[in-house]
Amino acid sequence: MKKILSFVTVLLTVSSAAFTQEKKESKDNISVPAIVKTALYKKYAEAKNVTWEKEKGNYEANWGGKSGEDNSVQFTPSGNFIEMVKAISVNQLPPDVIAYVKQHYQGAAITEAGKVTDAKENSFFEAEVHGKDIIFDEKGNFVKTEK
């Protein structure tokens, strides 16, 4: 009987520790593959105090500025670069972006803005309104809305 109780105690301790670790990784620190970290520092050696998030199955590294998110870079799980978003002030957006938001989101404010560069070196602008990212081309023409 003592062996069974000891076994159950060990089993409960191990499963509790595993649950706690899984919960911690999902909230605080995600487990980022070494290949992704290597890809980040190879491309952006200046990245310091990086925080990681998972977004749509990919890994997002954030660093810089007062918020720690002036630079946001996404990589696939295999370490392939997807895009970089560099935070900019709202007044750095093309005038057509601001006009579009005023017309289509009356009374709403742009809460964040960024200049996006993808893996093919294409540039876009991103304006966050009501928690959605609205994407515009380099000239400020509407492209799409992402949630």
Backbone as CSV, one residue per row, in Angstrom:
resi,resn,N_x,N_y,N_z,CA_x,CA_y,CA_z,C_x,C_y,C_z
1,MET,0.818,-1.193,0.000,0.000,0.000,0.000,0.871,1.270,0.000
2,LYS,1.981,1.219,0.781,2.875,2.375,0.821,3.464,2.664,-0.559
3,LYS,3.763,1.602,-1.320,4.322,1.778,-2.658,3.316,2.474,-3.563
4,ILE,2.053,2.096,-3.458,1.022,2.702,-4.287,0.863,4.174,-3.929
5,LEU,0.806,4.498,-2.636,0.684,5.887,-2.212,1.888,6.715,-2.660
6,SER,3.076,6.139,-2.537,4.282,6.834,-2.990,4.226,7.084,-4.489
7,PHE,3.797,6.103,-5.241,3.693,6.229,-6.694,2.682,7.317,-7.071
8,VAL,1.516,7.314,-6.410,0.487,8.316,-6.685,1.002,9.713,-6.334
9,THR,1.687,9.848,-5.236,2.246,11.140,-4.820,3.243,11.654,-5.850
10,VAL,4.136,10.779,-6.294,5.121,11.167,-7.313,4.411,11.554,-8.606
11,LEU,3.429,10.786,-9.009,2.684,11.059,-10.234,1.986,12.416,-10.160
12,LEU,1.346,12.706,-9.039,0.673,13.991,-8.873,1.666,15.151,-8.878
13,THR,2.800,14.967,-8.239,3.825,16.008,-8.203,4.354,16.305,-9.603
14,VAL,4.645,15.271,-10.366,5.171,15.435,-11.725,4.134,16.104,-12.621
15,SER,2.888,15.653,-12.569,1.863,16.232,-13.440,1.572,17.675,-13.049
16,SER,1.602,17.987,-11.758,1.392,19.357,-11.303,2.523,20.261,-11.788
17,ALA,3.749,19.784,-11.698,4.906,20.566,-12.167,4.830,20.800,-13.670
18,ALA,4.435,19.780,-14.405,4.319,19.914,-15.863,3.242,20.930,-16.221
19,PHE,2.100,20.889,-15.515,1.021,21.839,-15.769,1.480,23.259,-15.468
20,THR,2.158,23.438,-14.338,2.645,24.757,-13.954,3.630,25.286,-14.993
21,GLN,4.559,24.447,-15.464,5.529,24.873,-16.466,4.837,25.235,-17.774
22,GLU,3.865,24.435,-18.192,3.139,24.710,-19.441,2.406,26.032,-19.333
23,LYS,1.757,26.281,-18.207,1.037,27.523,-17.989,1.998,28.706,-18.013
24,LYS,3.154,28.581,-17.380,4.157,29.649,-17.348,4.662,29.950,-18.752
25,GLU,4.968,28.928,-19.544,5.464,29.160,-20.893,4.426,29.859,-21.753
26,SER,3.163,29.515,-21.588,2.153,30.120,-22.438,1.901,31.577,-22.060
27,LYS,2.152,31.960,-20.791,1.913,33.332,-20.370,3.170,34.189,-20.390
28,ASP,4.244,33.693,-19.803,5.426,34.516,-19.612,6.511,34.265,-20.659
29,ASN,7.024,33.068,-20.680,8.148,32.754,-21.553,7.787,31.571,-22.432
30,ILE,7.715,31.813,-23.714,7.457,30.692,-24.598,8.779,30.032,-24.936
31,SER,8.714,28.805,-25.318,9.912,28.079,-25.710,10.182,28.360,-27.188
32,VAL,11.241,29.088,-27.451,11.580,29.490,-28.822,12.685,28.576,-29.341
33,PRO,12.474,27.941,-30.494,13.515,27.069,-31.046,14.833,27.822,-31.283
34,ALA,15.928,27.145,-31.058,17.254,27.750,-31.240,17.438,28.291,-32.651
35,ILE,16.889,27.600,-33.641,17.036,28.050,-35.031,16.373,29.407,-35.253
36,VAL,15.293,29.674,-34.530,14.597,30.961,-34.640,15.422,32.059,-33.970
37,LYS,15.955,31.769,-32.792,16.794,32.752,-32.101,18.046,33.069,-32.913
38,THR,18.650,32.042,-33.485,19.840,32.235,-34.315,19.507,33.118,-35.519
39,ALA,18.367,32.863,-36.159,17.953,33.664,-37.315,17.755,35.124,-36.925
40,LEU,17.162,35.357,-35.746,16.957,36.733,-35.281,18.289,37.460,-35.126
41,TYR,19.222,36.857,-34.371,20.477,37.552,-34.082,21.397,37.632,-35.294
42,LYS,21.224,36.742,-36.248,22.003,36.827,-37.485,21.539,38.030,-38.311
43,LYS,20.235,38.237,-38.345,19.663,39.326,-39.141,19.660,40.657,-38.383
44,TYR,19.471,40.590,-37.059,19.368,41.797,-36.235,20.281,41.669,-35.015
45,ALA,21.565,41.798,-35.239,22.554,41.651,-34.158,22.343,42.685,-33.052
46,GLU,21.717,43.807,-33.383,21.492,44.877,-32.403,20.330,44.589,-31.452
47,ALA,19.586,43.532,-31.677,18.421,43.206,-30.841,18.859,42.904,-29.403
48,LYS,18.312,43.661,-28.460,18.630,43.489,-27.033,17.329,43.450,-26.243
49,ASN,17.355,42.752,-25.115,16.178,42.644,-24.250,14.944,42.200,-25.035
50,VAL,15.094,41.149,-25.781,14.040,40.642,-26.659,12.983,39.896,-25.856
51,THR,11.730,40.171,-26.162,10.622,39.382,-25.632,9.995,38.639,-26.801
52,TRP,9.456,37.474,-26.515,8.904,36.617,-27.568,7.415,36.390,-27.365
53,GLU,6.713,36.256,-28.475,5.295,35.898,-28.496,5.095,34.898,-29.625
54,LYS,3.997,34.160,-29.538,3.603,33.321,-30.674,2.428,34.006,-31.344
55,GLU,2.497,34.092,-32.646,1.417,34.704,-33.409,1.141,33.860,-34.647
56,LYS,-0.058,33.310,-34.699,-0.485,32.483,-35.836,0.512,31.367,-36.114
57,GLY,1.038,30.740,-35.066,1.963,29.620,-35.221,3.405,30.021,-35.481
58,ASN,3.657,31.314,-35.633,5.013,31.813,-35.855,5.540,32.462,-34.579
59,TYR,6.819,32.829,-34.592,7.452,33.442,-33.436,7.709,34.916,-33.721
60,GLU,7.322,35.753,-32.770,7.495,37.189,-32.910,8.442,37.689,-31.829
61,ALA,9.507,38.350,-32.251,10.479,38.948,-31.341,10.221,40.449,-31.289
62,ASN,10.229,41.009,-30.082,10.016,42.440,-29.886,11.155,43.018,-29.065
63,TRP,11.597,44.218,-29.451,12.640,44.904,-28.679,12.679,46.377,-29.056
64,GLY,13.292,47.160,-28.177,13.566,48.569,-28.452,12.481,49.522,-28.002
65,GLY,12.901,50.751,-27.747,11.978,51.812,-27.365,11.470,51.678,-25.943
66,LYS,10.676,52.645,-25.521,10.126,52.651,-24.162,9.195,51.466,-23.928
67,SER,8.451,51.079,-24.949,7.486,49.981,-24.799,8.144,48.617,-24.963
68,GLY,9.374,48.605,-25.477,10.038,47.332,-25.763,9.519,46.686,-27.026
69,GLU,8.739,47.458,-27.807,8.149,46.908,-29.029,8.337,47.830,-30.235
70,ASP,9.378,48.649,-30.230,9.617,49.509,-31.386,9.990,48.703,-32.622
71,ASN,10.546,47.511,-32.391,10.887,46.598,-33.480,10.172,45.280,-33.211
72,SER,9.482,44.806,-34.222,8.749,43.549,-34.094,9.049,42.720,-35.338
73,VAL,9.607,41.528,-35.124,10.028,40.688,-36.244,9.388,39.316,-36.104
74,GLN,8.892,38.774,-37.221,8.296,37.437,-37.201,9.132,36.460,-38.008
75,PHE,9.230,35.230,-37.451,9.923,34.119,-38.101,9.031,32.888,-38.048
76,THR,9.176,32.022,-39.038,8.488,30.738,-39.009,9.189,29.852,-37.982
77,PRO,8.563,28.727,-37.580,9.221,27.814,-36.641,10.544,27.255,-37.156
78,SER,10.752,27.281,-38.481,12.012,26.795,-39.037,13.043,27.910,-39.212
79,GLY,12.717,29.132,-38.729,13.681,30.232,-38.747,13.657,31.099,-39.985
80,ASN,12.643,30.970,-40.828,12.551,31.816,-42.019,11.917,33.163,-41.659
81,PHE,12.540,34.234,-42.105,12.062,35.585,-41.857,10.747,35.814,-42.589
82,ILE,9.776,36.410,-41.888,8.487,36.739,-42.502,8.388,38.241,-42.738
83,GLU,8.517,39.016,-41.638,8.402,40.467,-41.767,8.949,41.175,-40.537
84,MET,9.238,42.452,-40.734,9.608,43.327,-39.635,8.652,44.498,-39.632
85,VAL,8.207,44.880,-38.432,7.398,46.081,-38.262,8.191,47.030,-37.375
86,LYS,8.483,48.194,-37.904,9.191,49.239,-37.157,8.151,50.277,-36.756
87,ALA,7.999,50.497,-35.461,7.016,51.461,-34.968,7.363,52.865,-35.458
88,ILE,6.331,53.584,-35.874,6.476,54.983,-36.279,5.357,55.768,-35.591
89,SER,5.495,57.076,-35.570,4.416,57.889,-35.004,3.297,57.999,-36.044
90,VAL,2.099,58.226,-35.567,0.935,58.310,-36.454,1.136,59.394,-37.505
91,ASN,1.771,60.499,-37.141,1.958,61.587,-38.121,2.973,61.243,-39.212
92,GLN,3.656,60.084,-39.098,4.567,59.643,-40.158,3.853,58.785,-41.205
93,LEU,2.592,58.467,-40.971,1.818,57.719,-41.962,1.508,58.626,-43.147
94,PRO,1.399,58.054,-44.346,0.991,58.881,-45.494,-0.381,59.511,-45.242
95,PRO,-0.607,60.714,-45.750,-1.894,61.392,-45.546,-3.102,60.546,-45.981
96,ASP,-2.935,59.736,-47.031,-4.050,58.901,-47.503,-4.464,57.847,-46.478
97,VAL,-3.520,57.390,-45.660,-3.843,56.420,-44.606,-4.748,57.079,-43.574
98,ILE,-4.376,58.258,-43.145,-5.157,58.977,-42.142,-6.541,59.324,-42.697
99,ALA,-6.595,59.730,-43.951,-7.890,60.043,-44.584,-8.769,58.793,-44.660
100,TYR,-8.183,57.647,-45.009,-8.942,56.398,-45.084,-9.544,56.041,-43.725
101,VAL,-8.730,56.139,-42.686,-9.209,55.796,-41.338,-10.329,56.745,-40.920
102,LYS,-10.166,58.031,-41.180,-11.218,59.004,-40.826,-12.523,58.687,-41.544
103,GLN,-12.421,58.286,-42.802,-13.623,58.004,-43.593,-14.289,56.685,-43.196
104,HIS,-13.506,55.645,-42.957,-14.060,54.315,-42.713,-14.219,53.954,-41.239
105,TYR,-13.573,54.684,-40.355,-13.642,54.426,-38.911,-13.912,55.754,-38.193
106,GLN,-15.029,56.376,-38.526,-15.346,57.713,-38.026,-15.247,57.785,-36.502
107,GLY,-14.489,58.763,-36.048,-14.320,58.992,-34.620,-13.276,58.107,-33.960
108,ALA,-12.728,57.136,-34.680,-11.735,56.215,-34.108,-10.334,56.807,-34.238
109,ALA,-9.509,56.442,-33.286,-8.125,56.905,-33.307,-7.201,55.775,-33.745
110,ILE,-6.134,56.128,-34.419,-5.086,55.161,-34.745,-4.248,55.027,-33.479
111,THR,-4.228,53.822,-32.902,-3.531,53.625,-31.630,-2.071,53.242,-31.803
112,GLU,-1.712,52.632,-32.927,-0.323,52.288,-33.228,-0.113,52.396,-34.731
113,ALA,1.122,52.687,-35.117,1.461,52.763,-36.532,2.819,52.107,-36.746
114,GLY,3.004,51.536,-37.932,4.274,50.895,-38.217,4.584,50.846,-39.691
115,LYS,5.862,50.737,-39.974,6.347,50.532,-41.348,6.747,49.065,-41.428
116,VAL,6.145,48.328,-42.335,6.340,46.884,-42.469,7.235,46.601,-43.666
117,THR,8.204,45.711,-43.474,9.036,45.229,-44.573,8.972,43.712,-44.538
118,ASP,8.560,43.109,-45.667,8.434,41.649,-45.698,9.702,40.990,-46.237
119,ALA,9.671,39.675,-46.344,10.845,38.898,-46.765,11.294,39.233,-48.183
120,LYS,10.393,39.754,-49.006,10.749,40.116,-50.379,11.133,41.589,-50.500
121,GLU,11.335,42.240,-49.339,11.711,43.657,-49.264,10.583,44.593,-49.713
122,ASN,9.332,44.106,-49.749,8.187,44.967,-50.022,7.880,45.760,-48.762
123,SER,7.501,47.030,-48.937,7.180,47.883,-47.798,5.696,48.208,-47.770
124,PHE,5.161,48.265,-46.562,3.762,48.585,-46.333,3.671,49.477,-45.112
125,PHE,2.493,50.034,-44.884,2.209,50.734,-43.647,1.111,49.984,-42.919
126,GLU,1.160,50.072,-41.596,0.188,49.389,-40.756,-0.353,50.418,-39.769
127,ALA,-1.687,50.471,-39.664,-2.332,51.355,-38.697,-3.278,50.503,-37.862
128,GLU,-3.139,50.580,-36.538,-4.026,49.808,-35.668,-5.203,50.675,-35.241
129,VAL,-6.418,50.147,-35.510,-7.648,50.825,-35.139,-8.588,49.781,-34.558
130,HIS,-9.113,50.041,-33.377,-10.019,49.090,-32.704,-9.420,47.687,-32.617
131,GLY,-8.106,47.580,-32.383,-7.454,46.284,-32.224,-7.218,45.540,-33.521
132,LYS,-7.521,46.150,-34.659,-7.294,45.529,-35.971,-6.154,46.248,-36.678
133,ASP,-5.361,45.501,-37.415,-4.301,46.098,-38.220,-4.835,46.348,-39.619
134,ILE,-4.770,47.602,-40.044,-5.187,47.966,-41.392,-3.904,48.184,-42.182
135,ILE,-3.780,47.472,-43.293,-2.547,47.472,-44.080,-2.724,48.340,-45.330
136,PHE,-1.694,49.145,-45.616,-1.685,50.051,-46.767,-0.380,49.868,-47.533
137,ASP,-0.414,50.133,-48.840,0.824,50.052,-49.618,1.688,51.276,-49.331
138,GLU,2.823,51.366,-49.997,3.787,52.457,-49.750,3.209,53.847,-49.996
139,LYS,2.215,53.912,-50.887,1.615,55.204,-51.223,0.427,55.553,-50.331
140,GLY,0.039,54.607,-49.482,-1.077,54.871,-48.583,-2.409,54.332,-49.061
141,ASN,-2.387,53.483,-50.093,-3.622,52.877,-50.590,-3.984,51.666,-49.750
142,PHE,-5.261,51.538,-49.387,-5.738,50.417,-48.582,-5.442,49.093,-49.279
143,VAL,-4.941,48.110,-48.503,-4.668,46.764,-49.011,-5.611,45.755,-48.376
144,LYS,-5.633,45.703,-47.028,-6.467,44.717,-46.333,-6.536,45.050,-44.850
145,THR,-7.438,44.360,-44.163,-7.554,44.453,-42.711,-7.239,43.100,-42.120
146,GLU,-6.418,43.081,-41.079,-6.062,41.841,-40.379,-6.553,41.939,-38.949
147,LYS,-6.978,40.808,-38.418,-7.431,40.788,-37.015,-6.339,40.329,-36.112
